[in-house]
Amino acid sequence: MEEEIKKYAFRADNTATKITSSKLGENVGLIGAASLVFKKFLRHQKNLLGGKALKKGICFEYRKGLSLREQFKWYKKAGFDGIELTFDRGYLTPDTKLSEIEKLKEAVDRIGLEIPSIRGGPNLCWKFPITHPDKKVRENTIEKFKKGLKITSILKGKALLMVPGIVTPEVNYEEAYNRAKDAILRIIEIAEKDKVFLAIENVKNRFLTSPLEMREFIDGIGSSYVSCYLDVGNVLSCQLGYPEQWVRILRKRIKRIHLKDYRSGYGITYLLQGEVNWPSLMEALKEINYDDYLIAELPLYKFYPERMLFETAQNIERIIQGGK
């Protein structure tokens, strides 16, 4: 039965691609919505048959010269279920007016995409982190994260990515730990109220550098709405061990996963071009029953950016299917 469903899904997607290639503008909305309904049905069947309802996502990259709706269409056409938005990237900030947020949500809905999560962005996460030496800056960032959680909820997102601070020559490890914990304890009330996970990512910030420490930090907050946003490529690029080991240690604390690859002597690469052991990662995810979004966090190609979208969606599908 499952094979028949897959064949039908392929034929439906193929038809949609042919139609939308000739008249992308008007038809993609209807076809996209119909395709989304059918894919949800397919995932339901997979669950009944013991499969995983994993979804394909990617970080949305704003391009000047195109409307948001025109850009969203390409993500849908490439085969993504959802897009992850980012604060302070030209189209959304923690201070964006409600009317503009609702327009953004409507544009995404009309294309048939979801917004599974939002990234805190360069200002909240790096320029003005919750561990900043200046208390006034920290207070402002805390309030921005509270607003960010509310916006995430309005957009029907389930997680807001947070870089939990940075260890620097001016901010030692213990200071960063205490400031981060204090800030999150003040922010978490909003997360619990709006039912949005505050998802802490493992990044190159010299902080929470092992899965054991990440687990201890999350559990120390004492809220089920503080979670981990596991970045697979960052584990290798920051020399933090192996992604599958992070999965088995953090388990249900993982609410979102970023995908990127890494190659020694080169750095971050596109999917399937590096050293991430994708079969081992997927086996670990299967063990913990992870059944949510796998979100690529990679830049568009400088030329022919749409091609990157199609190739990335196909590579995520290959990773999910185990190379079949």
C-alpha positions in Angstrom: 0.0 0.0 0.0 2.8 2.4 0.9 4.5 1.8 -2.5 1.3 2.7 -4.3 0.9 5.9 -2.3 4.5 6.9 -3.1 3.9 6.3 -6.8 0.8 8.4 -6.8 2.6 11.1 -4.9 5.4 11.2 -7.5 2.9 11.4 -10.3 1.0 14.2 -8.6 4.2 16.2 -7.9 5.4 15.6 -11.5 2.2 17.0 -12.8 2.3 20.0 -10.5 5.9 20.7 -11.7 4.9 20.6 -15.4 1.9 22.9 -14.9 3.7 25.4 -12.7 6.7 25.6 -15.1 4.4 27.0 -17.7 2.3 29.2 -15.5 4.0 29.6 -12.1 2.1 32.6 -10.9 -1.5 31.6 -10.5 -1.5 27.8 -10.5 1.1 27.2 -7.9 -1.1 28.4 -5.1 -3.9 25.9 -5.8 -1.5 23.1 -6.7 0.7 23.8 -3.7 -2.2 23.7 -1.3 -3.5 20.4 -2.9 0.0 18.9 -2.7 0.3 19.9 0.9 -2.9 18.1 1.8 -1.8 15.0 0.0 1.6 15.0 1.6 0.0 15.2 5.0 -2.1 12.2 4.1 1.0 10.4 2.9 2.7 11.1 6.2 -0.3 9.8 8.1 -0.1 6.6 6.2 3.6 6.3 7.0 2.9 6.7 10.7 0.3 4.0 10.5 2.8 1.8 8.8 5.6 2.6 11.3 7.5 5.2 9.2 8.7 8.6 10.2 6.8 11.8 9.4 10.0 13.8 8.8 9.5 17.1 6.9 11.9 19.0 4.7 12.7 22.6 5.5 15.2 25.3 4.7 16.2 28.7 6.0 14.6 31.4 3.8 17.1 33.7 2.2 15.7 37.1 1.2 16.5 38.3 -2.3 16.1 41.9 -3.4 14.1 42.6 -6.5 11.5 39.9 -5.9 8.4 40.0 -3.8 8.2 37.6 -0.9 5.4 35.7 -2.5 7.4 35.2 -5.7 10.3 33.9 -3.6 8.1 31.6 -1.5 6.8 30.0 -4.7 10.3 28.7 -5.6 10.7 27.1 -2.2 7.4 25.3 -2.6 8.1 24.2 -6.1 11.5 22.8 -5.0 9.6 20.4 -2.7 10.0 22.0 0.8 7.3 21.6 3.4 8.4 24.7 5.3 10.7 27.7 5.5 12.6 29.0 8.5 12.5 32.8 8.8 15.2 35.0 10.4 14.9 38.2 12.4 16.8 41.3 11.1 17.2 40.1 7.5 15.2 42.8 5.8 11.7 41.5 6.0 11.1 40.7 9.7 12.3 42.1 13.1 11.0 41.7 16.7 9.5 45.2 16.2 7.6 44.4 13.0 4.0 45.6 13.1 1.2 43.1 13.6 -0.4 44.0 10.2 2.9 43.3 8.4 3.3 40.0 10.3 -0.2 38.9 9.2 0.6 39.8 5.6 3.7 37.7 5.8 1.7 34.8 7.2 -0.9 35.1 4.6 1.7 35.0 1.8 3.2 31.8 3.2 -0.2 30.2 3.7 -1.3 30.9 0.1 1.7 29.1 -1.3 1.1 26.1 0.9 4.2 26.3 3.1 4.7 26.2 6.9 6.9 28.2 9.2 8.2 25.6 11.6 10.6 28.0 13.4 12.4 31.4 13.4 16.1 32.2 13.9 16.9 34.9 16.4 19.1 36.6 13.9 22.5 38.4 13.9 21.5 41.1 16.3 19.9 39.1 19.1 22.3 36.1 18.8 25.7 37.7 18.1 25.8 41.5 18.1 23.8 41.9 21.3 23.7 38.5 23.0 22.0 37.7 26.3 25.5 37.5 27.9 26.7 40.9 26.7 28.9 42.8 29.2 26.5 45.8 29.3 23.4 45.1 31.5 21.3 47.6 29.5 22.0 45.7 26.3 21.2 42.4 28.0 17.9 43.8 29.2 17.0 45.0 25.7 17.8 41.6 24.2 15.7 39.8 26.7 12.7 42.0 25.8 13.4 41.4 22.1 13.4 37.6 22.6 10.0 37.9 24.4 8.6 39.8 21.4 10.2 37.2 19.1 8.4 34.4 20.8 5.1 36.1 20.4 5.8 36.7 16.7 6.8 33.1 16.3 3.4 32.1 17.8 1.5 34.4 15.5 3.2 32.8 12.5 2.3 29.4 13.9 5.9 28.5 14.4 6.8 26.1 17.1 10.4 27.1 17.9 12.6 30.2 18.2 16.3 29.6 17.8 18.6 31.2 20.4 22.4 31.4 20.6 22.7 31.2 24.4 25.5 33.7 24.6 29.2 34.0 23.8 32.3 33.4 25.9 34.8 36.2 25.2 37.9 37.7 26.8 35.5 40.2 28.4 32.9 37.6 29.4 34.3 34.5 31.1 32.6 31.1 31.0 31.0 31.3 34.4 29.6 34.8 33.7 28.2 33.6 30.4 26.6 30.5 32.1 24.9 32.6 34.9 23.8 35.4 32.6 22.3 33.0 30.0 20.5 31.0 32.7 19.1 34.2 34.3 17.9 35.6 30.9 16.2 32.4 29.9 14.4 32.1 33.2 13.0 35.5 32.6 12.1 34.7 28.9 10.6 31.3 29.4 7.3 32.5 30.9 6.3 33.8 27.4 7.5 30.6 25.7 5.2 28.5 28.0 2.3 30.9 27.6 2.5 30.9 23.8 3.6 27.3 23.5 6.8 28.0 21.5 10.0 26.2 22.2 13.1 28.4 23.0 15.6 26.2 21.1 19.3 26.6 22.1 21.7 26.0 19.2 25.2 24.5 19.4 27.4 27.0 17.6 30.9 28.5 17.5 30.4 30.5 20.7 32.8 28.7 23.0 29.9 27.9 25.3 27.9 24.7 26.1 30.5 22.7 24.1 29.3 19.1 24.8 26.0 17.3 24.7 26.3 16.5 28.4 26.7 20.2 29.3 23.9 21.2 27.0 21.7 18.6 28.7 22.5 19.8 32.1 21.9 23.4 31.2 18.5 22.7 29.6 17.4 20.5 32.5 18.6 23.1 35.0 16.0 25.6 33.6 13.2 23.3 34.6 10.9 24.0 31.7 9.8 21.6 28.9 9.8 24.7 26.6 13.6 25.1 26.8 15.1 22.8 24.2 18.0 22.1 21.9 18.3 23.2 18.2 20.8 20.7 17.0 23.1 21.8 14.2 24.6 18.8 12.6 27.3 20.5 10.7 28.4 22.7 13.6 29.1 19.6 15.7 31.9 18.7 13.2 33.1 22.1 12.3 33.4 23.2 15.9 35.0 19.8 16.8 32.3 19.0 19.4 32.2 15.3 18.7 29.7 13.5 16.5 26.1 14.5 15.7 24.6 11.0 16.3 26.1 11.0 19.8 24.5 14.4 20.6 21.2 12.9 19.4 21.4 9.9 21.7 22.3 12.1 24.7 19.9 14.9 24.2 17.0 12.8 22.9 13.6 14.4 23.4 15.2 17.8 24.2 15.9 18.2 20.5 13.0 20.1 18.9 14.6 21.2 15.6 17.6 20.1 13.5 19.7 22.2 11.2 21.4 20.4 8.3 24.7 21.3 6.7 27.8 19.3 5.9 31.4 19.7 6.8 34.7 18.7 5.2 38.1 18.8 7.0 40.5 21.3 5.7 37.7 23.1 3.9 34.8 24.0 6.2 31.0 24.0 5.9 29.7 22.5 2.6 26.5 21.7 1.0 24.7 18.4 1.8 26.4 15.1 0.9 29.7 16.9 0.1 31.4 16.4 3.4 32.0 14.0 6.3 28.7 13.9 8.2 27.7 10.3 8.7 24.1 10.6 7.5 23.1 7.0 7.9 24.4 7.0 11.5 22.6 10.3 12.2 19.3 9.0 10.8 19.6 5.8 12.8 20.0 7.8 16.0 17.0 10.0 15.1 15.0 6.8 14.5 16.0 5.6 18.0 14.7 8.7 19.7 11.5 8.8 17.5 12.3 12.2 16.0 9.6 13.0 13.5 9.7 16.7 12.8 11.6 19.1 10.6 15.1 18.7 9.1 16.0 22.2 8.0 18.9 23.0 5.7 20.9 26.1 6.8 22.9 26.9 3.7 23.3 29.9 1.4 21.7 30.0 -2.1 24.0 29.8 -5.1 25.2 33.2 -6.3 24.0 32.3 -9.8 20.9 30.2 -10.5 19.8 30.1 -6.9 16.7 28.1 -7.7 18.9 25.2 -8.6 20.3 25.1 -5.1 16.7 24.8 -3.7 15.9 21.8 -5.8 19.2 20.0 -5.2 19.0 20.6 -1.4 15.4 19.3 -1.2 16.4 16.2 -3.2 19.4 15.7 -0.9 17.3 15.9 2.2 14.9 13.4 0.7 17.9 11.1 0.0 19.1 11.4 3.5 15.7 10.6 4.9 15.3 7.6 2.6 18.7 6.3 3.4 20.2 6.5 -0.1 17.4 4.4 -1.7 
